[in-house]
C-alpha cells in the first residue's frame, strides 16, 4: 500500500473502471481484489475509504450476477480476516457474508459453521 493517499484513491478508481468493463472476468483476480479492498476499507483517508467502498459495491454486484463464483475461495479468504481486531475489516467481512447468504445460487449455509466462531469474537 502506497503512502500517498492520492495514489491509493486513484488505485481504487482505476480498479473500479477495470472491474466495470471486465465484469465477470475480474473474478479470476477475486483473491487479490478482496484482499486489496479489505486493506483500503480501513484507510485513514476518507476519500480512499469511500473509493474502496464504491469498488466493494461493484464487486458485490458482479459476484451476485456471476454463475461461477468460487465459494470455497471466499470462505478461505474470510477465515483469514475474520479474526482481525479492526471494526471496518470485520464490518467488511460481515457484509460479504450477509450478501452471499442472501443469494439463492450461492450455497454459503454449509460453510457457516466454519465462520461462526470468528463472528462472535
N, CA, C and O atoms as a GROMACS GRO file, in nm:
protein
  484
    1UNK      N    1   0.085  -0.117   0.000
    1UNK     CA    2   0.000   0.000   0.000
    1UNK      C    3   0.090   0.123   0.000
    1UNK      O    4   0.183   0.133   0.080
    2UNK      N    5   0.061   0.216  -0.089
    2UNK     CA    6   0.140   0.337  -0.105
    2UNK      C    7   0.114   0.435   0.010
    2UNK      O    8   0.006   0.435   0.069
    3UNK      N    9   0.213   0.517   0.041
    3UNK     CA   10   0.199   0.615   0.149
    3UNK      C   11   0.116   0.735   0.108
    3UNK      O   12   0.058   0.802   0.194
    4UNK      N   13   0.108   0.764  -0.021
    4UNK     CA   14   0.034   0.880  -0.070
    4UNK      C   15  -0.113   0.843  -0.087
    4UNK      O   16  -0.147   0.752  -0.162
    5UNK      N   17  -0.201   0.915  -0.017
    5UNK     CA   18  -0.343   0.883  -0.022
    5UNK      C   19  -0.402   0.904  -0.162
    5UNK      O   20  -0.499   0.836  -0.198
    6UNK      N   21  -0.345   0.995  -0.240
    6UNK     CA   22  -0.396   1.015  -0.376
    6UNK      C   23  -0.369   0.892  -0.463
    6UNK      O   24  -0.452   0.854  -0.546
    7UNK      N   25  -0.255   0.831  -0.444
    7UNK     CA   26  -0.222   0.710  -0.520
    7UNK      C   27  -0.318   0.597  -0.482
    7UNK      O   28  -0.365   0.524  -0.569
    8UNK      N   29  -0.346   0.583  -0.354
    8UNK     CA   30  -0.440   0.480  -0.309
    8UNK      C   31  -0.580   0.504  -0.366
    8UNK      O   32  -0.646   0.411  -0.410
    9UNK      N   33  -0.624   0.630  -0.363
    9UNK     CA   34  -0.756   0.663  -0.417
    9UNK      C   35  -0.762   0.635  -0.568
    9UNK      O   36  -0.856   0.572  -0.615
   10UNK      N   37  -0.662   0.681  -0.642
   10UNK     CA   38  -0.661   0.659  -0.787
   10UNK      C   39  -0.649   0.511  -0.820
   10UNK      O   40  -0.697   0.466  -0.924
   11UNK      N   41  -0.585   0.435  -0.732
   11UNK     CA   42  -0.581   0.289  -0.748
   11UNK      C   43  -0.721   0.229  -0.738
   11UNK      O   44  -0.758   0.143  -0.818
   12UNK      N   45  -0.798   0.275  -0.640
   12UNK     CA   46  -0.937   0.230  -0.625
   12UNK      C   47  -1.019   0.269  -0.747
   12UNK      O   48  -1.096   0.188  -0.800
   13UNK      N   49  -1.002   0.392  -0.791
   13UNK     CA   50  -1.077   0.440  -0.906
   13UNK      C   51  -1.041   0.361  -1.032
   13UNK      O   52  -1.129   0.326  -1.111
   14UNK      N   53  -0.914   0.334  -1.051
   14UNK     CA   54  -0.871   0.256  -1.168
   14UNK      C   55  -0.925   0.114  -1.163
   14UNK      O   56  -0.973   0.061  -1.263
   15UNK      N   57  -0.919   0.052  -1.046
   15UNK     CA   58  -0.971  -0.084  -1.033
   15UNK      C   59  -1.121  -0.086  -1.054
   15UNK      O   60  -1.174  -0.182  -1.111
   16UNK      N   61  -1.190   0.016  -1.010
   16UNK     CA   62  -1.334   0.027  -1.032
   16UNK      C   63  -1.364   0.028  -1.183
   16UNK      O   64  -1.451  -0.044  -1.230
   17UNK      N   65  -1.290   0.110  -1.256
   17UNK     CA   66  -1.312   0.120  -1.401
   17UNK      C   67  -1.280  -0.010  -1.472
   17UNK      O   68  -1.350  -0.049  -1.565
   18UNK      N   69  -1.175  -0.078  -1.428
   18UNK     CA   70  -1.140  -0.208  -1.488
   18UNK      C   71  -1.248  -0.310  -1.459
   18UNK      O   72  -1.289  -0.385  -1.547
   19UNK      N   73  -1.294  -0.314  -1.335
   19UNK     CA   74  -1.398  -0.410  -1.296
   19UNK      C   75  -1.529  -0.381  -1.369
   19UNK      O   76  -1.602  -0.474  -1.406
   20UNK      N   77  -1.559  -0.254  -1.388
   20UNK     CA   78  -1.682  -0.216  -1.456
   20UNK      C   79  -1.683  -0.266  -1.600
   20UNK      O   80  -1.787  -0.308  -1.652
   21UNK      N   81  -1.568  -0.261  -1.665
   21UNK     CA   82  -1.558  -0.307  -1.804
   21UNK      C   83  -1.543  -0.459  -1.810
   21UNK      O   84  -1.606  -0.525  -1.892
   22UNK      N   85  -1.460  -0.514  -1.723
   22UNK     CA   86  -1.430  -0.657  -1.727
   22UNK      C   87  -1.539  -0.746  -1.669
   22UNK      O   88  -1.548  -0.863  -1.704
   23UNK      N   89  -1.621  -0.690  -1.580
   23UNK     CA   90  -1.728  -0.763  -1.512
   23UNK      C   91  -1.682  -0.902  -1.464
   23UNK      O   92  -1.594  -0.911  -1.379
   24UNK      N   93  -1.740  -1.007  -1.518
   24UNK     CA   94  -1.714  -1.143  -1.470
   24UNK      C   95  -1.570  -1.188  -1.485
   24UNK      O   96  -1.525  -1.274  -1.410
   25UNK      N   97  -1.498  -1.131  -1.580
   25UNK     CA   98  -1.358  -1.168  -1.600
   25UNK      C   99  -1.272  -1.131  -1.480
   25UNK      O  100  -1.169  -1.195  -1.454
   26UNK      N  101  -1.313  -1.030  -1.407
   26UNK     CA  102  -1.232  -0.987  -1.293
   26UNK      C  103  -1.238  -1.086  -1.176
   26UNK      O  104  -1.160  -1.077  -1.082
   27UNK      N  105  -1.333  -1.181  -1.183
   27UNK     CA  106  -1.342  -1.280  -1.076
   27UNK      C  107  -1.219  -1.371  -1.072
   27UNK      O  108  -1.192  -1.435  -0.970
   28UNK      N  109  -1.144  -1.376  -1.182
   28UNK     CA  110  -1.018  -1.452  -1.182
   28UNK      C  111  -0.920  -1.394  -1.080
   28UNK      O  112  -0.831  -1.464  -1.032
   29UNK      N  113  -0.937  -1.268  -1.049
   29UNK     CA  114  -0.849  -1.199  -0.955
   29UNK      C  115  -0.921  -1.161  -0.826
   29UNK      O  116  -0.884  -1.066  -0.759
   30UNK      N  117  -1.025  -1.236  -0.793
   30UNK     CA  118  -1.106  -1.205  -0.675
   30UNK      C  119  -1.022  -1.203  -0.548
   30UNK      O  120  -1.041  -1.115  -0.463
   31UNK      N  121  -0.932  -1.297  -0.533
   31UNK     CA  122  -0.847  -1.302  -0.411
   31UNK      C  123  -0.773  -1.170  -0.392
   31UNK      O  124  -0.774  -1.114  -0.283
   32UNK      N  125  -0.709  -1.122  -0.496
   32UNK     CA  126  -0.630  -1.001  -0.488
   32UNK      C  127  -0.719  -0.878  -0.465
   32UNK      O  128  -0.684  -0.788  -0.388
   33UNK      N  129  -0.833  -0.875  -0.532
   33UNK     CA  130  -0.924  -0.761  -0.518
   33UNK      C  131  -0.984  -0.759  -0.378
   33UNK      O  132  -0.990  -0.654  -0.314
   34UNK      N  133  -1.030  -0.874  -0.330
   34UNK     CA  134  -1.088  -0.883  -0.196
   34UNK      C  135  -0.985  -0.840  -0.091
   34UNK      O  136  -1.017  -0.767   0.002
   35UNK      N  137  -0.862  -0.886  -0.108
   35UNK     CA  138  -0.755  -0.850  -0.015
   35UNK      C  139  -0.726  -0.701  -0.020
   35UNK      O  140  -0.714  -0.637   0.085
   36UNK      N  141  -0.715  -0.646  -0.140
   36UNK     CA  142  -0.685  -0.503  -0.154
   36UNK      C  143  -0.794  -0.414  -0.098
   36UNK      O  144  -0.766  -0.317  -0.028
   37UNK      N  145  -0.919  -0.446  -0.129
   37UNK     CA  146  -1.030  -0.366  -0.077
   37UNK      C  147  -1.036  -0.380   0.075
   37UNK      O  148  -1.066  -0.283   0.145
   38UNK      N  149  -1.009  -0.498   0.125
   38UNK     CA  150  -1.009  -0.519   0.270
   38UNK      C  151  -0.906  -0.434   0.341
   38UNK      O  152  -0.927  -0.393   0.455
   39UNK      N  153  -0.794  -0.405   0.275
   39UNK     CA  154  -0.692  -0.318   0.334
   39UNK      C  155  -0.733  -0.171   0.323
   39UNK      O  156  -0.711  -0.093   0.415
   40UNK      N  157  -0.792  -0.135   0.210
   40UNK     CA  158  -0.826   0.006   0.187
   40UNK      C  159  -0.954   0.050   0.257
   40UNK      O  160  -0.977   0.169   0.274
   41UNK      N  161  -1.037  -0.045   0.296
   41UNK     CA  162  -1.165  -0.012   0.359
   41UNK      C  163  -1.143   0.051   0.497
   41UNK      O  164  -1.231   0.120   0.549
   42UNK      N  165  -1.027   0.028   0.555
   42UNK     CA  166  -0.997   0.086   0.686
   42UNK      C  167  -0.891   0.196   0.676
   42UNK      O  168  -0.824   0.227   0.775
   43UNK      N  169  -0.875   0.252   0.558
   43UNK     CA  170  -0.777   0.358   0.536
   43UNK      C  171  -0.816   0.483   0.616
   43UNK      O  172  -0.934   0.514   0.629
   44UNK      N  173  -0.718   0.554   0.670
   44UNK     CA  174  -0.750   0.674   0.747
   44UNK      C  175  -0.802   0.790   0.661
   44UNK      O  176  -0.870   0.879   0.712
   45UNK      N  177  -0.772   0.789   0.531
   45UNK     CA  178  -0.819   0.894   0.443
   45UNK      C  179  -0.962   0.865   0.397
   45UNK      O  180  -0.991   0.757   0.348
   46UNK      N  181  -1.050   0.963   0.413
   46UNK     CA  182  -1.192   0.945   0.380
   46UNK      C  183  -1.213   0.918   0.232
   46UNK      O  184  -1.298   0.836   0.196
   47UNK      N  185  -1.138   0.984   0.145
   47UNK     CA  186  -1.155   0.964   0.001
   47UNK      C  187  -1.118   0.821  -0.039
   47UNK      O  188  -1.186   0.759  -0.121
   48UNK      N  189  -1.010   0.771   0.018
   48UNK     CA  190  -0.967   0.634  -0.012
   48UNK      C  191  -1.072   0.536   0.038
   48UNK      O  192  -1.109   0.442  -0.033
   49UNK      N  193  -1.120   0.557   0.159
   49UNK     CA  194  -1.222   0.469   0.216
   49UNK      C  195  -1.348   0.470   0.130
   49UNK      O  196  -1.406   0.364   0.105
   50UNK      N  197  -1.391   0.588   0.086
   50UNK     CA  198  -1.509   0.597   0.000
   50UNK      C  199  -1.486   0.528  -0.134
   50UNK      O  200  -1.576   0.462  -0.186
   51UNK      N  201  -1.367   0.544  -0.190
   51UNK     CA  202  -1.334   0.477  -0.316
   51UNK      C  203  -1.335   0.326  -0.300
   51UNK      O  204  -1.383   0.254  -0.388
   52UNK      N  205  -1.283   0.278  -0.188
   52UNK     CA  206  -1.283   0.134  -0.161
   52UNK      C  207  -1.425   0.081  -0.143
   52UNK      O  208  -1.456  -0.028  -0.189
   53UNK      N  209  -1.510   0.158  -0.078
   53UNK     CA  210  -1.650   0.116  -0.058
   53UNK      C  211  -1.725   0.112  -0.191
   53UNK      O  212  -1.808   0.024  -0.212
   54UNK      N  213  -1.696   0.207  -0.279
   54UNK     CA  214  -1.758   0.208  -0.411
   54UNK      C  215  -1.714   0.086  -0.492
   54UNK      O  216  -1.796   0.020  -0.556
   55UNK      N  217  -1.586   0.057  -0.489
   55UNK     CA  218  -1.534  -0.062  -0.557
   55UNK      C  219  -1.594  -0.188  -0.497
   55UNK      O  220  -1.628  -0.281  -0.570
   56UNK      N  221  -1.606  -0.192  -0.366
   56UNK     CA  222  -1.665  -0.308  -0.299
   56UNK      C  223  -1.807  -0.333  -0.346
   56UNK      O  224  -1.845  -0.447  -0.371
   57UNK      N  225  -1.887  -0.228  -0.357
   57UNK     CA  226  -2.026  -0.244  -0.404
   57UNK      C  227  -2.030  -0.299  -0.546
   57UNK      O  228  -2.113  -0.385  -0.578
   58UNK      N  229  -1.941  -0.251  -0.633
   58UNK     CA  230  -1.937  -0.301  -0.770
   58UNK      C  231  -1.898  -0.448  -0.773
   58UNK      O  232  -1.959  -0.527  -0.844
   59UNK      N  233  -1.796  -0.485  -0.696
   59UNK     CA  234  -1.752  -0.624  -0.692
   59UNK      C  235  -1.865  -0.713  -0.639
   59UNK      O  236  -1.886  -0.823  -0.690
   60UNK      N  237  -1.937  -0.666  -0.540
   60UNK     CA  238  -2.051  -0.743  -0.488
   60UNK      C  239  -2.157  -0.763  -0.596
   60UNK      O  240  -2.214  -0.871  -0.609
   61UNK      N  241  -2.184  -0.658  -0.673
   61UNK     CA  242  -2.280  -0.672  -0.783
   61UNK      C  243  -2.233  -0.775  -0.886
   61UNK      O  244  -2.311  -0.857  -0.933
   62UNK      N  245  -2.107  -0.770  -0.918
   62UNK     CA  246  -2.051  -0.864  -1.016
   62UNK      C  247  -2.060  -1.006  -0.964
   62UNK      O  248  -2.097  -1.097  -1.038
   63UNK      N  249  -2.027  -1.026  -0.838
   63UNK     CA  250  -2.032  -1.160  -0.779
   63UNK      C  251  -2.175  -1.214  -0.778
   63UNK      O  252  -2.197  -1.331  -0.810
   64UNK      N  253  -2.271  -1.131  -0.742
   64UNK     CA  254  -2.409  -1.180  -0.735
   64UNK      C  255  -2.465  -1.209  -0.873
   64UNK      O  256  -2.559  -1.289  -0.885
   65UNK      N  257  -2.412  -1.148  -0.977
   65UNK     CA  258  -2.455  -1.175  -1.115
   65UNK      C  259  -2.387  -1.298  -1.174
   65UNK      O  260  -2.434  -1.353  -1.274
   66UNK      N  261  -2.279  -1.341  -1.113
   66UNK     CA  262  -2.196  -1.447  -1.169
   66UNK      C  263  -2.255  -1.586  -1.143
   66UNK      O  264  -2.321  -1.610  -1.042
   67UNK      N  265  -2.230  -1.676  -1.236
   67UNK     CA  266  -2.271  -1.815  -1.220
   67UNK      C  267  -2.156  -1.905  -1.176
   67UNK      O  268  -2.176  -2.023  -1.148
   68UNK      N  269  -2.037  -1.850  -1.169
   68UNK     CA  270  -1.921  -1.934  -1.137
   68UNK      C  271  -1.835  -1.874  -1.025
   68UNK      O  272  -1.713  -1.871  -1.036
   69UNK      N  273  -1.900  -1.828  -0.920
   69UNK     CA  274  -1.826  -1.774  -0.806
   69UNK      C  275  -1.774  -1.888  -0.720
   69UNK      O  276  -1.847  -1.983  -0.690
   70UNK      N  277  -1.648  -1.880  -0.681
   70UNK     CA  278  -1.581  -1.983  -0.602
   70UNK      C  279  -1.605  -1.959  -0.453
   70UNK      O  280  -1.533  -1.882  -0.389
   71UNK      N  281  -1.705  -2.025  -0.398
   71UNK     CA  282  -1.742  -2.008  -0.257
   71UNK      C  283  -1.631  -2.059  -0.165
   71UNK      O  284  -1.605  -1.999  -0.061
   72UNK      N  285  -1.565  -2.167  -0.203
   72UNK     CA  286  -1.457  -2.220  -0.119
   72UNK      C  287  -1.343  -2.120  -0.106
   72UNK      O  288  -1.286  -2.104   0.002
   73UNK      N  289  -1.309  -2.053  -0.215
   73UNK     CA  290  -1.206  -1.949  -0.210
   73UNK      C  291  -1.252  -1.836  -0.118
   73UNK      O  292  -1.174  -1.787  -0.036
   74UNK      N  293  -1.376  -1.795  -0.132
   74UNK     CA  294  -1.429  -1.688  -0.048
   74UNK      C  295  -1.420  -1.725   0.100
   74UNK      O  296  -1.377  -1.643   0.181
   75UNK      N  297  -1.460  -1.845   0.134
   75UNK     CA  298  -1.458  -1.888   0.275
   75UNK      C  299  -1.315  -1.887   0.329
   75UNK      O  300  -1.293  -1.846   0.443
   76UNK      N  301  -1.220  -1.930   0.248
   76UNK     CA  302  -1.080  -1.928   0.295
   76UNK      C  303  -1.031  -1.784   0.316
   76UNK      O  304  -0.956  -1.757   0.410
   77UNK      N  305  -1.074  -1.692   0.230
   77UNK     CA  306  -1.037  -1.551   0.247
   77UNK      C  307  -1.099  -1.492   0.372
   77UNK      O  308  -1.035  -1.416   0.445
   78UNK      N  309  -1.224  -1.526   0.397
   78UNK     CA  310  -1.293  -1.476   0.515
   78UNK      C  311  -1.230  -1.533   0.641
   78UNK      O  312  -1.211  -1.461   0.739
   79UNK      N  313  -1.198  -1.660   0.640
   79UNK     CA  314  -1.134  -1.723   0.758
   79UNK      C  315  -1.004  -1.652   0.794
   79UNK      O  316  -0.969  -1.644   0.912
   80UNK      N  317  -0.933  -1.601   0.694
   80UNK     CA  318  -0.808  -1.529   0.720
   80UNK      C  319  -0.831  -1.392   0.783
   80UNK      O  320  -0.744  -1.341   0.854
   81UNK      N  321  -0.947  -1.333   0.759
   81UNK     CA  322  -0.971  -1.196   0.802
   81UNK      C  323  -1.072  -1.180   0.915
   81UNK      O  324  -1.086  -1.071   0.970
   82UNK      N  325  -1.140  -1.285   0.949
   82UNK     CA  326  -1.250  -1.273   1.044
   82UNK      C  327  -1.202  -1.248   1.188
   82UNK      O  328  -1.280  -1.204   1.273
   83UNK      N  329  -1.077  -1.275   1.214
   83UNK     CA  330  -1.024  -1.257   1.350
   83UNK      C  331  -0.952  -1.123   1.367
   83UNK      O  332  -0.896  -1.096   1.473
   84UNK      N  333  -0.951  -1.039   1.264
   84UNK     CA  334  -0.884  -0.909   1.271
   84UNK      C  335  -0.959  -0.819   1.368
   84UNK      O  336  -1.082  -0.815   1.368
   85UNK      N  337  -0.884  -0.747   1.451
   85UNK     CA  338  -0.947  -0.661   1.552
   85UNK      C  339  -0.966  -0.518   1.500
   85UNK      O  340  -0.937  -0.422   1.571
   86UNK      N  341  -1.014  -0.505   1.378
   86UNK     CA  342  -1.044  -0.376   1.320
   86UNK      C  343  -1.192  -0.375   1.284
   86UNK      O  344  -1.238  -0.460   1.208
   87UNK      N  345  -1.265  -0.280   1.337
   87UNK     CA  346  -1.410  -0.276   1.315
   87UNK      C  347  -1.447  -0.265   1.168
   87UNK      O  348  -1.544  -0.326   1.124
   88UNK      N  349  -1.370  -0.187   1.092
   88UNK     CA  350  -1.401  -0.170   0.949
   88UNK      C  351  -1.381  -0.301   0.872
   88UNK      O  352  -1.461  -0.334   0.785
   89UNK      N  353  -1.276  -0.373   0.904
   89UNK     CA  354  -1.250  -0.500   0.836
   89UNK      C  355  -1.357  -0.603   0.874
   89UNK      O  356  -1.406  -0.676   0.789
   90UNK      N  357  -1.392  -0.607   1.000
   90UNK     CA  358  -1.496  -0.702   1.044
   90UNK      C  359  -1.630  -0.668   0.979
   90UNK      O  360  -1.704  -0.758   0.938
   91UNK      N  361  -1.662  -0.540   0.969
   91UNK     CA  362  -1.786  -0.499   0.903
   91UNK      C  363  -1.782  -0.536   0.754
   91UNK      O  364  -1.883  -0.578   0.698
   92UNK      N  365  -1.668  -0.521   0.692
   92UNK     CA  366  -1.647  -0.559   0.552
   92UNK      C  367  -1.674  -0.708   0.533
   92UNK      O  368  -1.746  -0.748   0.441
   93UNK      N  369  -1.616  -0.790   0.619
   93UNK     CA  370  -1.634  -0.935   0.611
   93UNK      C  371  -1.779  -0.975   0.636
   93UNK      O  372  -1.835  -1.057   0.562
   94UNK      N  373  -1.840  -0.917   0.737
   94UNK     CA  374  -1.980  -0.949   0.769
   94UNK      C  375  -2.072  -0.907   0.655
   94UNK      O  376  -2.169  -0.977   0.625
   95UNK      N  377  -2.044  -0.794   0.592
   95UNK     CA  378  -2.129  -0.751   0.481
   95UNK      C  379  -2.122  -0.849   0.365
   95UNK      O  380  -2.222  -0.871   0.296
   96UNK      N  381  -2.005  -0.907   0.342
   96UNK     CA  382  -1.992  -1.008   0.236
   96UNK      C  383  -2.066  -1.136   0.273
   96UNK      O  384  -2.134  -1.195   0.188
   97UNK      N  385  -2.054  -1.178   0.397
   97UNK     CA  386  -2.125  -1.299   0.441
   97UNK      C  387  -2.276  -1.278   0.429
   97UNK      O  388  -2.348  -1.365   0.381
   98UNK      N  389  -2.321  -1.162   0.473
   98UNK     CA  390  -2.464  -1.131   0.465
   98UNK      C  391  -2.512  -1.130   0.320
   98UNK      O  392  -2.618  -1.185   0.290
   99UNK      N  393  -2.437  -1.068   0.233
   99UNK     CA  394  -2.476  -1.063   0.092
   99UNK      C  395  -2.483  -1.202   0.031
   99UNK      O  396  -2.584  -1.238  -0.030
  100UNK      N  397  -2.377  -1.279   0.047
  100UNK     CA  398  -2.371  -1.410  -0.018
  100UNK      C  399  -2.471  -1.509   0.042
  100UNK      O  400  -2.517  -1.600  -0.027
  101UNK      N  401  -2.505  -1.491   0.168
  101UNK     CA  402  -2.605  -1.581   0.227
  101UNK      C  403  -2.745  -1.551   0.174
  101UNK      O  404  -2.835  -1.634   0.185
  102UNK      N  405  -2.763  -1.433   0.116
  102UNK     CA  406  -2.894  -1.397   0.061
  102UNK      C  407  -2.909  -1.432  -0.087
  102UNK      O  408  -3.018  -1.419  -0.143
  103UNK      N  409  -2.801  -1.478  -0.151
  103UNK     CA  410  -2.806  -1.514  -0.293
  103UNK      C  411  -2.845  -1.660  -0.305
  103UNK      O  412  -2.772  -1.747  -0.256
  104UNK      N  413  -2.958  -1.690  -0.369
  104UNK     CA  414  -3.006  -1.829  -0.376
  104UNK      C  415  -2.911  -1.926  -0.447
  104UNK      O  416  -2.905  -2.043  -0.411
  105UNK      N  417  -2.838  -1.878  -0.546
  105UNK     CA  418  -2.750  -1.966  -0.624
  105UNK      C  419  -2.616  -1.994  -0.555
  105UNK      O  420  -2.539  -2.077  -0.603
  106UNK      N  421  -2.590  -1.928  -0.444
  106UNK     CA  422  -2.462  -1.947  -0.373
  106UNK      C  423  -2.491  -2.018  -0.242
  106UNK      O  424  -2.568  -1.969  -0.159
  107UNK      N  425  -2.429  -2.134  -0.224
  107UNK     CA  426  -2.451  -2.214  -0.104
  107UNK      C  427  -2.347  -2.179   0.002
  107UNK      O  428  -2.240  -2.239   0.010
  108UNK      N  429  -2.381  -2.081   0.082
  108UNK     CA  430  -2.291  -2.039   0.189
  108UNK      C  431  -2.330  -2.105   0.321
  108UNK      O  432  -2.249  -2.111   0.414
  109UNK      N  433  -2.451  -2.152   0.330
  109UNK     CA  434  -2.503  -2.211   0.454
  109UNK      C  435  -2.416  -2.327   0.502
  109UNK      O  436  -2.390  -2.341   0.622
  110UNK      N  437  -2.372  -2.410   0.411
  110UNK     CA  438  -2.291  -2.526   0.451
  110UNK      C  439  -2.154  -2.483   0.506
  110UNK      O  440  -2.089  -2.561   0.575
  111UNK      N  441  -2.112  -2.362   0.476
  111UNK     CA  442  -1.982  -2.312   0.524
  111UNK      C  443  -1.994  -2.229   0.652
  111UNK      O  444  -1.893  -2.199   0.716
  112UNK      N  445  -2.114  -2.191   0.688
  112UNK     CA  446  -2.131  -2.102   0.805
  112UNK      C  447  -2.073  -2.158   0.935
  112UNK      O  448  -2.017  -2.080   1.012
  113UNK      N  449  -2.084  -2.290   0.963
  113UNK     CA  450  -2.023  -2.337   1.087
  113UNK      C  451  -1.874  -2.306   1.100
  113UNK      O  452  -1.824  -2.284   1.210
  114UNK      N  453  -1.802  -2.302   0.988
  114UNK     CA  454  -1.659  -2.272   0.995
  114UNK      C  455  -1.633  -2.123   1.012
  114UNK      O  456  -1.520  -2.082   1.039
  115UNK      N  457  -1.737  -2.040   0.998
  115UNK     CA  458  -1.722  -1.896   1.012
  115UNK      C  459  -1.777  -1.841   1.143
  115UNK      O  460  -1.740  -1.732   1.185
  116UNK      N  461  -1.864  -1.916   1.207
  116UNK     CA  462  -1.937  -1.864   1.323
  116UNK      C  463  -1.848  -1.825   1.440
  116UNK      O  464  -1.873  -1.725   1.506
  117UNK      N  465  -1.745  -1.904   1.466
  117UNK     CA  466  -1.661  -1.871   1.583
  117UNK      C  467  -1.597  -1.734   1.569
  117UNK      O  468  -1.585  -1.661   1.668
  118UNK      N  469  -1.554  -1.698   1.449
  118UNK     CA  470  -1.493  -1.567   1.428
  118UNK      C  471  -1.591  -1.453   1.431
  118UNK      O  472  -1.554  -1.340   1.461
  119UNK      N  473  -1.715  -1.479   1.402
  119UNK     CA  474  -1.817  -1.374   1.401
  119UNK      C  475  -1.850  -1.325   1.541
  119UNK      O  476  -1.892  -1.211   1.558
  120UNK      N  477  -1.833  -1.409   1.640
  120UNK     CA  478  -1.874  -1.375   1.775
  120UNK      C  479  -1.759  -1.342   1.869
  120UNK      O  480  -1.778  -1.338   1.990
  121UNK      N  481  -1.643  -1.319   1.815
  121UNK     CA  482  -1.530  -1.281   1.899
  121UNK      C  483  -1.525  -1.133   1.922
  121UNK      O  484  -1.436  -1.084   1.991
   0.00000   0.00000   0.00000
